[in-house]
Amino acid sequence: QVQLVESGGGLVQAGGSLRLSCAASGGTFSIYAMGWFRQGSGKEREFVAAISGSGVYTHYADSLKGRFTASRDNAKNTVYLQMNNLKPEDTAVYYCAANRDMAVAAHRYDYWGQGTQVTVSS
């Protein structure tokens, strides 16, 4: 059983940056691909980014390419999401998730964190 805990959310002005972290425990971290998803108020959960277990491969939602970067440190059992040039429409609860394979669909992920709120003011 893998436990995931996100941190790093908060309130930021448009154009600013945040780095989210997701700390994992309870499993062999490097065998899991990690995904980032977000869910705005009244919206469906949407895919943000995924990173392979080794960290070599990444995949992003088309609309976020160039602003968001996923990375991981397997020695620290942590995955990160660097978010730059944030916009008000990026406001959402951000979740990390773990799965044996990289995937875009949320239902493919077996383990989820509790989420961290990101609010971008205009």
C-alpha positions in Angstrom: 0.0 0.0 0.0 1.4 3.3 -1.1 0.7 6.5 0.8 1.0 9.9 -0.9 1.1 13.3 0.7 1.1 16.5 -1.3 2.4 19.8 -0.1 3.4 23.2 -1.5 0.1 24.6 -2.5 -1.0 28.1 -1.6 -2.0 31.5 -2.9 0.0 33.1 -5.6 -0.5 36.0 -7.9 -0.9 35.5 -11.6 2.5 35.1 -13.3 4.0 33.6 -10.2 5.4 30.2 -9.6 4.8 27.3 -7.2 6.5 23.9 -6.7 4.3 21.1 -5.5 5.8 18.1 -3.8 4.4 14.6 -3.3 6.0 12.4 -0.8 5.5 8.7 -1.0 5.8 5.9 1.5 4.9 2.3 1.9 6.2 0.9 -1.4 9.2 0.8 -3.7 8.8 4.3 -5.1 10.9 3.9 -8.3 8.6 1.2 -9.7 5.7 3.6 -9.8 4.9 6.1 -12.5 3.5 9.2 -11.0 0.7 11.4 -12.2 -0.4 14.9 -11.4 -4.1 15.8 -11.7 -6.1 18.8 -10.8 -9.8 19.5 -10.1 -11.2 23.0 -10.1 -14.4 23.9 -8.3 -17.3 22.4 -10.2 -15.1 20.8 -12.7 -14.0 17.3 -13.5 -10.6 16.0 -12.5 -8.1 16.6 -15.3 -4.7 15.2 -16.2 -1.8 17.5 -15.7 1.4 15.5 -16.1 2.9 12.1 -15.7 6.4 10.9 -15.1 7.9 7.4 -15.4 9.4 5.5 -12.5 12.9 6.3 -13.7 12.0 10.0 -14.3 13.3 9.7 -17.9 9.9 10.0 -19.6 7.3 12.7 -19.0 4.0 13.6 -20.6 2.0 16.7 -20.2 -1.5 18.0 -21.0 -1.1 19.9 -24.2 -2.5 23.1 -22.7 0.2 23.1 -19.9 3.3 22.3 -21.9 6.0 24.8 -21.4 4.6 26.1 -18.0 4.5 22.9 -15.9 7.4 20.5 -15.3 7.3 17.2 -13.5 10.4 15.7 -11.9 11.2 13.2 -9.2 13.9 12.3 -6.8 13.7 8.5 -6.1 16.3 8.8 -3.3 13.8 11.0 -1.5 10.7 9.2 -2.6 9.3 12.5 -3.9 7.8 13.7 -7.1 7.5 17.4 -7.9 5.5 19.7 -10.1 7.0 23.0 -11.0 4.4 25.5 -12.1 5.5 28.7 -13.7 3.6 31.7 -15.1 0.5 30.7 -13.2 -2.9 31.9 -14.4 -6.2 32.2 -12.5 -7.5 29.3 -14.5 -4.9 27.1 -12.8 -6.7 27.4 -9.6 -7.6 23.9 -8.4 -6.9 21.2 -6.0 -3.8 19.3 -7.2 -3.4 15.6 -6.6 -0.6 13.2 -7.1 -1.2 9.6 -8.0 0.8 6.4 -8.4 0.5 3.6 -10.9 2.8 0.9 -12.3 2.5 2.5 -15.8 2.3 6.0 -17.1 -1.3 6.9 -17.9 -3.5 9.9 -18.7 -6.7 8.5 -17.4 -7.3 9.0 -13.6 -9.0 5.6 -13.3 -5.7 3.9 -14.2 -4.1 5.1 -11.0 -4.2 3.0 -7.9 -3.1 5.3 -5.2 -3.9 9.0 -4.6 -2.9 11.7 -2.2 -5.3 14.0 -0.4 -4.6 17.0 -2.6 -3.2 20.5 -2.1 -5.0 23.7 -3.0 -3.5 26.1 -5.4 -5.2 29.5 -5.8 -4.0 32.0 -8.4 -5.2 35.5 -8.0 -5.5 38.0 -10.9 
